[in-house]
Amino acid sequence: MEAAFAGAEQKNTVTQNKARFNEVESKWNNGIISREDYTLTLNNIRYVLIQLIDEMSSEVKESGPAIIPLHPYHQHTCDRVDQSDLFHKLFDQNKNKKVHYYYIFGPELQSHLGLFNRFSYGLEGKLHDYLNPDLETNRTALSKDITFEFSRDIQLYKTNIIKSLFARFSIEANEQEPLLEKNLLHFLAASPQLSGISATDFVCIFLRISEWDWDEEITPQAFNWLIKNFCEVDLPPTAPSFLFFFGIEYEEDDSEVEEEVRAAIERSSYVQELPELEMVSLRDIKQWLAKYRMIAPGGRIRRELIKKHFENNEDLEPEYRQNGKFYMEDVEIELRKMIDHYNHNR
């Protein structure tokens, strides 16, 4: 991309922003930067480069149309059609509600968090930026994923969830005692991260429950308490919409808790169940590449990418390569490689 900019100052701007991009990507991948700061930095980089392109609009027109960058979050948009369709249907049916609850469940390699990110970016209106990087969005989805310390005591289990929730939103839990008497209204007022958020915005919370954090008796009780006692309060009209996603992950083969999870979900009368996360097919991957044609504009190029990243990829398990079925976690890694290669070479 630097070759397109003839001036030394312009080349320097591109080089500096490539360095910023690599730095923020490294921080994000290592979990040492918040999603808000990550997104803000990427948007700033994109703005600088767009301004640079605008300055050279006449040269760009002579050499052909500008090539649109592809944001890394598009790695999350492969397959999951059934889950996405039902989520949007349920959300639209309950738009008048301020708080929503969903189950995302399945084997742990199926990227529950990836689906959560897809929903939150979609709520912001960002998933169509591959068609128009200048597309303006007027909504914010503040998204946080949390884990918590396991306990066999129901009161401590609930307390640990609230402590993690408060910490993730910059609330000092020790100053909020007694924690189990607090609710969503108090949470909204206490978090500095929520001070500037409006009624048209969203707060998306992903509560990750691994197989090792699951207890057949305690976990469903804690979820019911969180909904009834913490969340079900009268929020003001100016409050954002809160979306709670309970992400339950269990091992792929012969999990001891899989049937317990299914039974608990079926009994739930508060949380909307999204279809179980399953393997991704080659057809789904080919459909993704057909959508993002800027990565591989020709059919033969797409076939070569499929072979390289999936069919002949020895880093993936032979059993699944032969059957044309893949874990979403592996799929997202390979799609991210394609996105990075495209962005670095466009």
C-alpha positions in Angstrom: 0.0 0.0 0.0 2.9 2.4 0.8 3.9 2.4 -2.9 0.7 4.2 -3.8 1.8 7.2 -1.8 4.5 9.2 -3.6 5.3 11.9 -1.0 7.7 11.2 1.8 5.3 12.6 4.3 2.5 10.4 3.1 4.7 7.3 3.2 5.6 8.2 6.7 1.9 8.5 7.7 1.2 5.1 6.3 4.2 3.5 8.0 3.3 5.0 11.4 -0.2 3.8 11.2 0.8 0.3 10.1 3.0 0.2 13.3 0.0 1.4 15.3 -2.2 -1.3 13.8 0.4 -4.0 14.6 0.8 -2.7 18.1 -3.0 -2.6 18.9 -3.5 -6.0 17.3 -0.8 -7.5 19.5 -2.4 -5.9 22.6 -5.9 -7.2 21.7 -4.7 -10.7 20.9 -2.9 -10.8 24.3 -5.9 -9.4 26.2 -4.2 -6.3 27.5 -6.4 -3.7 25.9 -10.2 -3.2 26.2 -12.4 -3.7 23.3 -13.4 0.0 23.4 -9.8 1.2 23.2 -9.1 -1.4 20.5 -12.1 -0.3 18.4 -11.3 3.4 19.0 -7.7 3.0 17.8 -8.7 1.1 14.7 -11.3 3.6 13.8 -8.7 6.4 14.3 -6.2 4.6 12.0 -8.9 4.1 9.4 -9.9 7.8 9.6 -6.3 8.9 9.1 -5.9 6.6 6.0 -9.2 7.7 4.6 -8.2 11.3 4.9 -4.9 10.5 3.2 -6.8 8.8 0.3 -9.1 11.8 0.0 -6.1 14.1 -0.4 -5.0 12.0 -3.3 -8.4 11.5 -4.9 -7.4 12.5 -8.3 -4.5 10.1 -8.4 -6.7 7.3 -7.1 -9.3 7.9 -9.8 -6.6 7.6 -12.5 -5.2 4.3 -11.1 -8.6 2.7 -10.4 -11.0 2.6 -7.4 -9.8 2.6 -3.8 -9.6 -0.9 -2.3 -11.7 -1.3 0.8 -10.1 -2.6 3.9 -11.7 -5.5 5.8 -12.0 -5.3 9.6 -10.8 -8.4 11.5 -14.3 -8.8 13.1 -15.6 -10.2 9.8 -13.9 -13.5 10.8 -17.0 -14.0 13.0 -19.5 -13.9 10.2 -19.1 -17.4 8.8 -22.1 -19.8 9.2 -24.2 -19.5 12.4 -27.2 -18.6 10.2 -29.7 -20.4 12.4 -28.4 -18.7 15.6 -28.3 -15.3 13.9 -31.8 -15.6 12.4 -33.4 -16.6 15.7 -31.5 -13.9 17.7 -32.6 -11.1 15.5 -36.2 -12.4 15.4 -36.3 -12.7 19.2 -34.7 -9.3 19.7 -37.1 -7.6 17.3 -40.0 -9.2 19.0 -38.9 -7.8 22.4 -37.5 -4.4 21.4 -39.7 -2.7 24.0 -37.8 -4.5 26.8 -34.7 -3.0 28.3 -33.1 -6.4 29.3 -32.7 -9.5 27.2 -31.3 -13.0 28.0 -29.9 -15.6 25.6 -28.2 -19.0 25.9 -25.2 -19.8 23.6 -24.2 -23.3 24.2 -22.2 -26.1 22.6 -18.7 -27.7 22.6 -15.9 -25.3 23.7 -14.1 -25.2 20.3 -17.2 -23.7 18.6 -16.3 -20.1 19.5 -19.2 -18.9 21.7 -17.4 -15.6 22.2 -17.1 -15.2 18.4 -20.9 -15.4 18.0 -21.3 -12.9 20.8 -19.0 -10.5 19.1 -20.8 -11.0 15.8 -24.1 -10.0 17.5 -22.6 -6.9 19.2 -20.9 -5.6 16.1 -24.2 -6.3 14.2 -26.2 -4.2 16.7 -23.8 -1.4 16.1 -24.4 -1.6 12.4 -20.7 -2.3 11.6 -21.0 -5.6 9.7 -21.8 -3.8 6.4 -18.7 -1.7 6.4 -17.0 -4.1 4.0 -19.3 -2.6 1.4 -18.7 1.0 2.5 -16.0 1.8 5.0 -17.4 5.4 5.4 -20.8 4.0 6.6 -21.8 6.0 9.6 -23.3 4.2 12.7 -25.1 6.1 15.4 -25.3 3.3 18.0 -22.8 1.9 20.4 -22.6 -1.7 21.7 -20.4 -1.7 24.8 -19.4 -5.4 25.0 -17.7 -7.2 27.8 -17.0 -10.9 28.4 -16.6 -12.1 32.0 -15.5 -15.2 33.9 -15.8 -15.7 37.6 -14.5 -17.8 40.5 -16.3 -21.1 41.1 -17.8 -21.9 44.4 -19.9 -24.8 45.8 -21.8 -22.3 48.0 -24.7 -20.7 46.2 -24.3 -17.4 47.9 -20.6 -17.2 47.1 -21.3 -18.3 43.5 -23.7 -15.4 43.1 -21.4 -13.0 44.8 -18.5 -14.0 42.6 -20.5 -13.3 39.5 -21.4 -9.8 40.7 -17.8 -9.1 41.7 -16.6 -10.0 38.2 -19.3 -8.0 36.5 -18.5 -5.0 38.6 -14.8 -5.3 38.1 -15.3 -5.5 34.3 -17.2 -2.3 34.3 -14.7 -0.4 36.6 -16.8 -0.7 39.8 -14.9 -1.4 43.0 -16.8 -4.3 44.5 -15.5 -3.8 48.0 -17.1 -0.4 48.1 -20.5 -1.8 47.1 -21.3 -4.1 50.0 -23.7 -5.8 50.5 -23.3 -6.9 46.9 -26.3 -9.2 46.8 -28.6 -6.3 47.6 -27.4 -4.3 44.5 -29.3 -4.4 41.2 -29.0 -3.3 37.6 -30.1 0.2 38.4 -27.3 0.6 40.9 -24.9 -1.0 38.4 -25.9 1.5 35.7 -25.3 4.5 38.0 -22.1 3.2 39.5 -20.1 2.3 36.4 -18.1 5.2 34.9 -18.1 3.2 31.6 -21.9 3.6 31.3 -22.0 7.3 32.1 -22.2 8.5 28.5 -24.3 5.7 27.0 -27.8 6.5 25.8 -31.2 4.8 25.3 -30.4 3.9 21.7 -27.1 2.1 22.7 -26.5 -1.5 23.9 -24.6 -3.1 26.8 -23.7 -6.7 25.8 -22.5 -9.0 28.5 -21.1 -12.4 27.8 -21.0 -14.6 30.9 -18.7 -17.5 30.2 -19.4 -20.8 32.0 -17.0 -23.6 31.3 -17.7 -27.2 32.0 -15.6 -26.8 35.1 -17.7 -23.8 36.4 -21.0 -25.7 35.9 -22.9 -27.2 38.8 -26.2 -28.9 38.0 -28.0 -27.4 41.0 -26.1 -24.2 41.8 -25.6 -22.7 38.3 -29.3 -22.6 37.2 -30.2 -21.1 40.6 -27.6 -18.4 40.3 -28.8 -17.6 36.8 -32.4 -17.3 38.0 -31.3 -15.1 40.9 -29.3 -12.8 38.6 -32.4 -12.4 36.4 -35.1 -12.0 39.0 -33.2 -10.1 41.7 -30.4 -8.2 39.9 -31.8 -7.5 36.5 -35.6 -7.3 36.7 -35.9 -3.7 37.9 -37.5 -0.6 36.4 -34.9 1.2 34.3 -35.4 4.8 33.2 -36.3 5.5 29.5 -32.8 7.0 29.1 -31.1 3.6 29.9 -29.5 1.5 27.2 -30.7 -2.0 26.3 -28.9 -4.7 28.3 -28.2 -8.1 26.6 -27.0 -10.9 28.7 -25.5 -14.0 27.0 -24.9 -17.1 29.0 -22.2 -18.9 27.1 -22.0 -22.5 28.3 -19.0 -24.5 27.0 -18.4 -28.2 27.4 -15.9 -30.7 26.1 -16.4 -32.1 22.6 -16.5 -35.8 23.5 -18.5 -37.6 26.2 -18.9 -34.5 28.3 -20.3 -35.2 31.8 -22.4 -32.0 31.9 -23.8 -31.8 28.3 -27.1 -33.5 29.2 -27.3 -31.5 32.4 -26.9 -28.3 30.5 -29.6 -29.3 27.9 -32.1 -30.1 30.7 -31.4 -26.8 32.5 -31.9 -24.9 29.3 -35.2 -26.6 28.6 -36.5 -25.8 32.1 -35.6 -22.1 31.8 -38.5 -19.7 31.4 -36.5 -16.5 31.3 -33.6 -17.1 28.9 -34.0 -17.5 25.2 -32.2 -20.6 23.8 -30.3 -20.2 20.6 -29.6 -23.4 18.6 -26.6 -25.4 19.8 -23.3 -24.5 18.1 -22.2 -27.2 15.7 -19.4 -27.9 13.2 -18.8 -25.6 10.2 -19.0 -27.1 6.7 -16.9 -26.3 3.7 -20.0 -25.0 2.1 -20.3 -22.4 4.8 -16.7 -21.3 4.3 -17.1 -21.1 0.5 -20.2 -19.0 1.1 -18.1 -16.6 3.3 -15.4 -16.3 0.6 -18.1 -15.6 -2.0 -19.4 -12.8 0.2 -16.1 -11.1 0.7 -15.0 -11.3 -2.9 -12.3 -8.6 -2.4 -10.2 -11.3 -0.7 -10.4 -13.6 -3.7 -12.2 -12.1 -6.7 -11.8 -15.2 -8.9 -13.3 -18.6 -8.5 -9.9 -20.4 -9.0 -8.3 -18.2 -6.3 -11.1 -19.1 -3.9 -10.6 -22.8 -4.5 -6.9 -22.4 -3.9 -7.6 -20.6 -0.6 -9.9 -23.4 0.5 -7.3 -26.0 -0.3 -4.5 -24.1 1.5 -6.4 -23.1 4.6 -8.7 -26.1 5.1 -8.5 -29.2 2.8 -4.7 -29.5 2.8 -4.0 -27.7 6.1 -2.1 -30.2 8.2 -2.5 -28.1 11.3 -6.2 -29.2 11.3 -7.2 -32.7 12.4 -7.3 -35.1 9.4 -10.6 -36.6 10.4 -12.4 -33.3 10.1 -10.5 -32.2 6.9 -11.6 -35.4 5.2 -15.2 -35.0 6.3 -15.3 -31.3 5.4 -16.4 -30.3 8.9 -14.4 -27.9 11.1 -14.5 -26.4 14.6 -15.4 -22.7 14.4 -12.4 -21.8 16.5 -10.1 -23.2 13.7 -12.3 -21.6 11.0 -12.0 -18.1 12.6 -8.2 -18.5 12.8 -7.9 -19.3 9.1 -10.3 -16.6 8.1 -8.4 -14.1 10.1 -5.2 -15.1 8.2 -7.0 -14.4 4.9 -8.2 -11.0 6.2 -4.7 -10.0 7.4 -3.1 -11.1 4.2 -5.6 -9.1 2.2 -5.2 -6.0 4.3 -1.5 -6.1 4.2 -1.2 -6.7 0.5 -4.1 -4.6 -1.0 
